[in-house]
Amino acid sequence: MIFVLGMINAFAANPAPPSPVGRTRPPPPPPGLPIDENILTMMLVALLFGIYIIYNFKIKQKTPM
């Protein structure tokens, strides 16, 4: 089991960066914005949307007598 995990670790390791010698074009620029820039805003909108959906579902649901 340890041997198999060692092989998986060897294949999952990050490869060495490519050599800059012989490169014909420059590397691409880094991404402009981080993924989680507005994560709190998105979470707040999702929470409010969930409350809205639950509220509408309860209004449409018939209550037993």
GIFEN-V97641 format. One record per backbone hydrogen bond with DSSP energy under -1.0 kcal/mol. CO is the residue of the C=O (numbers start at 1). NH is the residue of the N-H. If there is no record, write none. Layout:
CO&NH ; CO&NH
This chain:
1&5 ; 2&6 ; 3&7 ; 4&8 ; 5&9 ; 6&10 ; 7&11 ; 8&12 ; 20&23 ; 38&42 ; 39&43 ; 40&44 ; 41&45 ; 42&46 ; 43&47 ; 44&48 ; 45&49 ; 46&50 ; 47&51 ; 48&52 ; 49&53 ; 50&54 ; 51&55 ; 52&56 ; 53&57 ; 54&58 ; 55&59 ; 56&60 ; 57&61
